Amino acid sequence: MNFLTEIVAFVVAIGVLVVVHEFGHYSVARLCGVKVLRFSVGFGKPLVRWISKKTGVEWTIAALPLGGYVKMLDEREADSAIPPEDLPRAFNRQSVGKRIAIVAAGPIANFVLAIALFAAVFAGGVTEPAAIIATPAADTAAAQAGFEGGETILSMRDAQSGGDSHPIRSWSDLRWKLLDASFDHRRVVLTAKKPDGTFDFPIDVAGIGDPDADTDFMDKLGFAPGGGTLAVAGVEAGSAAQKGGLRAGDKLIAIDGKKVQNASGFIDFVKTHAGKPVTLTVERDGSARTVQVVPDLKRDADSGREVGRIGAALANHLPTVDVRYGPVESVRLGVNRTWDISVYSLRMFGRMIVGEASLKNLSGPVTIADYAGKSARLGLSAFVSFLALVSISLGVLNLLPIPVLDGGHLLYYLVEAVTGKAVSDRWQLVLQRAGLVCIVALSMIALFNDLARLIRF
């Protein structure tokens, strides 16, 4: 069922994003008086095809749903002579300004879609974990800043500039703001509430390096959601948990005398204690009791390593907050979030090119399908946010100055606008081949990363 969910969610996501992107090209081409011959969703053999009686445009849905295209009348691509009355409507006969507008319209449509989707999420409201942190691991930036666990983060400001504080409304909000600071290697001050008052915590995010696809930068900083309760949701038959006497419904209080704050900390502890007895303090039927469990040695599906497992399903009940904004504020936040993610994507891509960030950050269709399915199972809000994120990625990718992409064509037209001369067909052919090599190389790296994450090699 999960596989079917991923496939359906992936097809819906790619279909929506491709249609929006290509409709951007299509609508501006029509506004500029260019004759559109075909609007295709997907590549290859058409599965569905019809021709509009009003516009004469051929609409198709093709077999390979990993993209699409809008074919416009163009003398350079015509198989036969174009009727004289249609020549003024050929793409290649338009002014350079119109050609730039038509080509740029696709990526712009993706950014507009992302803004609208984010604004809808902000306006509709979403329930998120509260910005309460668990006890940080020793020697992390959070521990060095003085966090002990249980603090509620209220706001953040730059340490150097001493500017205005920005409120932190949820764990997601905290993560985004710290992500921005970590990428710029900035020192920040977090204001947090404790039982005995409100305090400032200067924290250095400059030393953790760039965010990496395989490691959550929040873990590097020492931040994990806290303040909740962890309970046993189920126990596998014949497992270490069942042999030790653990039952579904038990509330986990401590492990070997250390307070249990979240599922990740509990699982990490168990993984490192295979074959070693651990004492669990649990609350059952309103009273505390101890249970001794010896974790079994099992192969971890994610890392492929042998780790400790007890065979219990966990339910992490974190404190939540309802985050909702007004219409105007939602649009403003949608614009800001779209801008931040676009800039972050460009910076990350630039750092990958110069070797300052890992190429593991590239993802392909397998990872996209995986996250599409996961977000769909989490609910409409999560899936809409995922759509917005991928729409931004599609827009940014297409604006890269690589021939065969929209950005490559824009580069040609900008050169033409500055010099007054079009880039020669010979140079365009050479650059198109080079661009194709770049795209194939990026696709192969992304696919390799997908397979590496899938089979853990």
Secondary structure, 3 states (H helix, E strand, C coil): CHHHHHHHHHHHHHHHHHHHHHHHHHHHHHHCCCCEEEEEEEEEEEEEEEECCCCCCEEEEEEEEEEEEEEECCCCCCCCCCCHHHHHHCHHHCCHHHHHHHHHHHHHHHHHHHHHHHHHHHHHCEEEECCEECCCCCCCHHHHHCCCCCCEEEEEEECCCCCCCEECCCHHHHHHHHHHHHHCCCEEEEEEEECCEEEEEEEECHHHCCCECCECHHHHHCCCECCCEEEEEEECCCCHHHHHCCCCCCEEEEECCEECCCHHHHHHHHHCCCCCCEEEEEEECCEEEEEEECCEEEECCCCCCEEEECCEEEEEECCEEEECCCHHHHHHHHHHHHHHHHHHHHHHHHHHHCCCCCHHHCCCHHHHHHHHHHHHHHCHHHHHHHHHHHHHHHHHHHHCCCCCCHHHHHHHHHHHHHHCCCCCHHHHHHHHHHHHHHHHHHHHHHHHHHHHHHHCC
